[in-house]
């Protein structure tokens, strides 16, 4: 990337959202560049990355980025209870997150996008033709790049947009830690073909744990919880070690350790644009707090923004005014409800009353739901399938 280059679009962040947007723009003939401080897209690959099959098909994700398929659910807790829902066909996939980023990067560059790893946007300013972005490279070198539109795809850090103003609603934050384990195939088989979650304060207070299958012989073991400033919360690594011991996985070597944050507003009313700067993915709160999901919703934001940005590049910048509304419609009306449920559900798992509410809900799901219906609830927030009588339990009213 020379000091004199000018791009129509410069994207800060080579995550799934930024790379998918770059691919779509490059395929339309746009001169687009993506910069990211990582030197290797397989690094810092934190994401539980479990998707429903509908998302795998929607984004046409190839087998090479799918570490495993799953067709059931296994829920532990509260306490020692264990419940299972299994289908006779695949319901989704667990992705190799690093592999997904590399595949999207290869797709984007094949379409003509420029990818510069090891570089980060450290600041920007408006210019007559759009924006001037200040970049810093791996050796500390600096350069400026001109662009018509600058996209903040830096995730929950919001490195360019900054945190939303107070009137947009508070950012609700959660932390997660995940380990990649290696174990013998007979033991791995006990966890294969299903997504397993550990629920209740005896497992993870104010959060949840999970075990996801990867390729044969490897599992993801993780914990996540919402932040609660009013309560002292134990360290996540301590909870993860306890989880490993309780699930009889203590002897499994740890191949990788990683962690991350999720921060989203509940109502998603923050600004999506500031002059030539546009927000994408988690930078505009597409991370869903109920299931800790980010990938498919962030990629959906790219599909919403891409055609609007093409119209803006074609001389209709007013088209971008429709971006927040169209993204809200794409995410659906259940979005804000799921955020409120997340706050009530996870923060409420700190007492016997919270465990009892969860127990009543799980008993009802076990009696009335199939694996497919549970997927619709957890991935598509289809609360109405269970009748609105279930909501008081989720919201803590009963």
VOGU-3710 file (C-alpha; in Angstrom, 3 decimals, decimal comma):
1> xxxxxxxxxx> 0,000/0,000/0,000  1,798/3,126/-1,153  1,502/6,496/0,520  -0,250/7,954/-2,537  -3,071/5,431/-2,903  -6,679/6,488/-2,768  -9,554/4,091/-2,291  -13,251/4,472/-2,750  -13,814/2,514/0,491  -11,375/1,767/3,297
11> xxxxxxxxxx> -12,479/-0,850/5,860  -10,829/-0,975/9,290  -11,051/-4,554/10,539  -10,663/-7,926/8,789  -13,370/-9,776/10,661  -16,225/-11,601/8,922  -18,260/-8,380/8,524  -15,451/-6,295/7,061  -14,215/-9,023/4,719  -17,703/-9,884/3,467
21> xxxxxxxxxx> -18,392/-6,210/2,752  -15,067/-5,939/0,917  -15,916/-8,958/-1,217  -19,339/-7,632/-2,165  -17,978/-4,200/-3,038  -15,024/-5,579/-5,006  -17,354/-7,844/-6,963  -19,244/-4,681/-7,975  -16,027/-3,064/-9,201  -15,351/-0,810/-6,205
31> xxxxxxxxxx> -11,739/0,018/-5,305  -11,780/-1,201/-1,691  -9,080/-1,946/0,888  -9,173/-3,761/4,229  -6,585/-3,145/6,956  -6,153/-5,107/10,170  -3,439/-5,098/12,866  -3,243/-8,914/12,827  -0,425/-10,381/10,775  -2,200/-13,761/10,600
41> xxxxxxxxxx> -5,986/-14,075/10,391  -5,822/-17,378/12,267  -4,617/-15,500/15,356  -6,960/-14,266/18,085  -9,674/-16,570/16,752  -12,087/-16,100/19,656  -15,591/-17,054/18,724  -17,668/-20,037/19,751  -18,869/-19,848/16,133  -21,919/-22,103/16,318
51> xxxxxxxxxx> -24,389/-21,317/13,531  -27,746/-22,739/12,461  -27,796/-24,524/9,113  -29,871/-21,705/7,622  -26,964/-19,277/8,162  -24,454/-21,738/6,699  -26,578/-21,907/3,550  -27,388/-18,182/3,469  -23,715/-17,181/3,479  -22,683/-20,178/1,354
61> xxxxxxxxxx> -20,012/-21,264/3,799  -17,916/-24,137/2,404  -17,045/-27,367/4,207  -13,471/-26,159/4,690  -14,562/-23,601/7,302  -16,905/-25,995/9,140  -15,064/-27,833/11,906  -18,094/-29,964/12,834  -21,806/-30,403/12,206  -24,318/-30,761/15,041
71> xxxxxxxxxx> -27,896/-31,987/15,293  -28,767/-31,743/18,958  -28,658/-29,875/22,245  -27,416/-30,972/25,657  -28,145/-28,781/28,680  -26,566/-29,319/32,101  -28,099/-27,634/35,130  -29,270/-26,033/37,178  -27,475/-28,346/39,565  -26,787/-31,854/38,291
81> xxxxxxxxxx> -29,750/-32,136/35,906  -29,050/-33,030/32,287  -31,411/-32,771/29,327  -31,037/-33,644/25,654  -32,851/-32,783/22,441  -31,628/-34,640/19,324  -32,771/-34,466/15,697  -32,160/-37,066/12,993  -30,542/-34,512/10,662  -28,019/-31,688/10,848
91> xxxxxxxxxx> -29,205/-28,451/12,449  -26,028/-26,404/12,153  -22,261/-26,188/12,157  -19,426/-25,104/14,431  -17,026/-22,979/12,411  -13,270/-22,770/12,376  -13,260/-19,016/12,991  -9,703/-18,450/11,806  -10,421/-20,537/8,739  -13,578/-18,512/8,082
101> xxxxxxxxxx> -11,665/-15,233/8,153  -8,960/-16,599/5,864  -11,541/-17,946/3,391  -13,377/-14,611/3,322  -10,054/-12,813/2,849  -9,159/-15,079/-0,078  -12,593/-14,476/-1,594  -12,267/-10,702/-1,201  -8,767/-10,492/-2,690  -9,769/-12,786/-5,567
111> xxxxxxxxxx> -12,545/-10,287/-6,345  -10,010/-7,447/-6,402  -10,013/-6,097/-2,839  -6,718/-4,958/-1,297  -5,827/-6,605/2,037  -3,105/-5,120/4,237  -2,363/-7,079/7,425  -0,287/-5,618/10,216  -1,788/-2,152/9,708  -4,338/-0,340/11,861
121> xxxxxxxxxx> -6,303/2,874/11,426  -5,198/5,102/14,309  -7,276/8,139/13,459  -9,102/9,944/10,696  -10,413/13,311/9,629  -12,924/14,542/7,103  -11,707/15,804/3,754  -13,341/17,415/0,734  -13,390/14,072/-1,082  -14,368/11,967/1,951
131> xxxxxxxxxx> -11,873/11,053/4,673  -8,163/10,830/5,370  -7,219/7,811/7,497  -3,981/7,688/9,465  -2,454/4,199/9,466  0,299/2,628/11,548  2,182/-0,467/10,403  3,842/-3,382/12,212  7,176/-1,555/12,481  5,637/1,673/13,726
141> xxxxxxxxxx> 5,717/3,317/10,302  2,868/5,713/9,547  1,070/6,768/6,394  -2,132/8,471/5,328  -4,700/7,056/2,926  -7,549/8,945/1,274  -10,968/7,356/0,780  -14,495/8,402/-0,078  -15,982/6,239/2,683  -14,344/4,824/5,810
151> xxxxxxxxxx> -15,918/1,804/7,552  -15,403/0,966/11,229  -15,455/-2,843/11,371  -13,288/-3,052/14,495  -15,919/-4,890/16,529  -17,014/-3,964/20,024  -13,932/-1,708/20,413  -15,534/0,829/18,055  -12,028/2,156/17,429  -13,209/4,880/15,044
161> xxxxxxxxxx> -16,853/5,515/15,923  -16,265/5,511/19,666  -18,831/4,416/22,220  -22,386/5,595/21,575  -23,736/8,667/23,393  -25,619/8,123/26,633  -28,974/8,879/25,030  -28,543/5,839/22,769  -28,744/3,520/25,777  -26,126/1,935/27,975
171> xxxxxxxxxx> -23,675/-0,582/26,578  -24,275/-3,971/28,191  -21,011/-5,906/28,312  -20,010/-9,515/28,703  -16,684/-11,359/28,843  -15,817/-14,796/27,538  -12,875/-17,184/27,748  -12,503/-20,275/25,595  -9,979/-23,139/25,521  -9,359/-25,577/22,704
181> xxxxxxxxxx> -8,856/-29,065/24,153  -7,336/-32,241/22,711  -8,737/-35,565/23,914  -9,087/-39,223/22,851  -11,793/-40,046/20,316  -13,899/-42,209/22,691  -14,141/-39,243/25,085  -14,677/-36,771/22,231  -17,587/-38,879/20,955  -19,499/-38,140/24,166
191> xxxxxxxxxx> -19,644/-34,479/23,116  -19,845/-34,769/19,335  -22,858/-33,868/17,172  -24,385/-31,580/19,801  -24,041/-28,170/21,411  -23,695/-28,510/25,180  -24,390/-25,714/27,655  -23,925/-25,497/31,426  -26,545/-23,300/33,102  -27,147/-22,137/36,651
201> xxxxxxxxxx> -25,191/-20,405/39,384  -23,450/-23,655/40,442  -21,868/-23,788/36,972  -21,303/-20,167/35,941  -22,897/-17,416/38,056  -24,522/-14,751/35,879  -23,525/-16,533/32,688  -23,126/-19,946/31,110  -20,557/-22,479/30,012  -20,341/-24,524/26,821
211> xxxxxxxxxx> -18,684/-27,467/25,128  -18,705/-27,485/21,317  -17,219/-30,185/19,088  -14,517/-29,276/16,615  -12,717/-31,695/14,301  -12,395/-35,245/15,733  -10,410/-35,201/18,965  -10,882/-31,490/19,703  -13,448/-29,599/21,780  -14,098/-25,974/22,609
221> xxxxxxxxxx> -14,665/-25,385/26,321  -15,787/-21,901/27,289  -17,524/-19,628/29,777  -19,225/-16,256/29,290  -21,033/-13,898/31,623  -22,470/-10,416/31,702  -20,716/-7,751/33,760  -22,421/-6,717/36,989  -20,799/-3,741/38,721  -22,951/-4,296/41,824
231> xxxxxxxxxx> -21,587/-7,764/42,537  -18,152/-9,322/42,936  -17,675/-11,856/40,142  -15,114/-14,695/40,249  -12,368/-14,731/37,576  -13,408/-16,428/34,342  -10,294/-18,601/34,218  -11,171/-19,936/37,663  -14,684/-20,804/36,492  -13,312/-22,437/33,367
241> xxxxxxxxxx> -10,891/-24,591/35,358  -13,740/-25,676/37,626  -15,859/-26,484/34,589  -13,065/-28,562/33,080  -12,731/-30,553/36,297  -16,468/-31,072/36,784  -16,944/-32,301/33,210  -14,066/-34,805/33,561  -11,945/-32,944/31,009  -9,134/-31,979/33,392
251> xxxxxxxxxx> -6,624/-34,347/31,749  -7,179/-32,899/28,269  -4,225/-30,812/27,008  -5,093/-27,191/26,195  -4,041/-26,355/22,618  -5,124/-22,717/22,635  -6,497/-20,120/25,035  -8,325/-17,017/23,936  -10,952/-14,582/25,150  -12,940/-11,558/24,174
261> xxxxxxxxxx> -15,669/-9,059/24,960  -19,152/-8,484/23,661  -20,728/-5,039/24,110  -24,088/-4,038/22,712  -26,876/-1,627/23,397  -30,271/-3,214/23,948  -32,330/-1,023/21,614  -29,676/-0,418/18,907  -30,386/3,303/18,522  -26,763/4,505/18,339
271> xxxxxxxxxx> -25,505/6,514/15,337  -24,462/4,324/12,395  -22,772/7,144/10,470  -20,638/10,196/11,174  -19,947/12,050/7,948  -17,877/9,713/5,720  -17,508/7,188/8,595  -19,862/4,197/8,750  -20,235/1,549/11,469  -20,482/-2,163/10,711
281> xxxxxxxxxx> -21,154/-5,304/12,730  -20,423/-5,148/16,441  -19,409/-1,479/16,064  -23,162/-0,808/15,779  -24,238/-3,430/18,339  -25,015/-6,443/16,164  -23,596/-8,736/18,862  -26,550/-10,478/20,490  -26,306/-10,744/24,270  -28,735/-13,622/24,778
291> xxxxxxxxxx> -26,554/-16,208/23,046  -23,315/-14,261/22,822  -23,592/-14,354/19,034  -21,748/-12,062/16,692  -20,745/-13,699/13,405  -23,977/-14,158/11,475  -25,491/-10,872/12,620  -22,319/-8,951/11,742  -22,289/-10,582/8,301  -25,948/-9,658/7,892
301> xxxxxxxxxx> -25,020/-6,017/8,502  -22,582/-6,252/5,567  -25,356/-7,465/3,305  -27,529/-4,544/4,381  -24,805/-1,927/3,997  -23,289/-3,111/0,693  -26,135/-2,085/-1,694  -26,642/1,217/0,124  -22,941/2,009/-0,075  -22,959/1,200/-3,779
311> xxxxxxxxxx> -25,781/3,710/-4,242  -23,800/6,295/-2,289  -20,732/5,690/-4,472  -22,985/6,111/-7,498  -23,952/9,623/-6,463  -26,738/9,024/-3,944  -25,202/9,479/-0,476  -28,683/10,004/0,975  -29,257/6,241/0,491  -27,174/5,633/3,615
321> xxxxxxxxxx> -29,833/7,296/5,747  -31,832/4,090/5,355  -29,040/1,963/6,819  -30,107/1,964/10,529  -33,758/1,233/9,725  -32,974/-1,501/7,203  -30,552/-3,136/9,627  -33,165/-3,080/12,396  -35,636/-4,713/10,032  -33,080/-7,343/9,032
331> xxxxxxxxxx> -32,357/-8,218/12,660  -36,085/-8,266/13,462  -38,397/-7,048/16,191  -37,322/-9,837/18,530  -33,866/-8,273/18,783  -34,577/-5,821/21,590  -36,669/-8,423/23,396  -33,804/-10,924/23,295  -31,463/-8,278/24,716  -33,783/-7,558/27,621
341> xxxxxxxxxx> -34,166/-11,286/28,226  -30,382/-11,672/28,221  -29,949/-9,075/30,920  -32,741/-10,527/33,050  -31,777/-14,155/32,488  -27,999/-14,061/32,949  -27,749/-11,402/35,648  -30,532/-13,197/37,522  -28,522/-16,428/37,799  -27,009/-15,490/41,143
351> xxxxxxxxxx> -29,550/-16,931/43,564  -31,729/-19,960/44,188  -34,720/-17,988/42,869  -32,935/-17,480/39,535  -32,127/-21,169/39,311  -35,735/-22,062/40,092  -37,033/-19,812/37,293  -34,565/-21,438/34,884  -35,563/-24,905/36,068  -39,255/-24,214/35,383
361> xxxxxxxxxx> -38,454/-22,954/31,909  -36,274/-25,949/31,030  -38,901/-28,373/32,301  -41,425/-26,764/29,983  -39,054/-26,894/27,025  -38,267/-30,544/27,632  -41,945/-31,463/27,667  -43,016/-29,437/24,623  -40,014/-28,868/22,347  -38,090/-30,755/19,711
371> xxxxxxxxxx> -34,454/-30,080/18,844  -35,615/-28,079/15,835  -37,954/-25,959/17,950  -35,213/-25,336/20,506  -32,975/-24,111/17,689  -35,717/-21,734/16,547  -35,930/-20,353/20,080  -32,205/-19,963/20,701  -31,070/-18,816/17,242  -34,135/-17,018/15,901
381> xxxxxxxxxx> -35,725/-15,926/19,214  -39,055/-17,532/18,344  -40,473/-16,982/21,819  -44,066/-16,992/20,604  -43,830/-20,691/19,705  -44,028/-21,431/23,415  -46,804/-19,003/24,119  -46,369/-15,693/25,825  -46,885/-17,476/29,137  -43,196/-18,435/28,984
391> xxxxxxxx> -42,039/-14,826/28,986  -42,799/-14,064/32,639  -40,397/-16,825/33,657  -37,705/-15,493/31,351  -38,229/-11,939/32,502  -38,249/-12,895/36,151  -41,846/-11,966/36,847  -42,649/-15,444/38,215
//
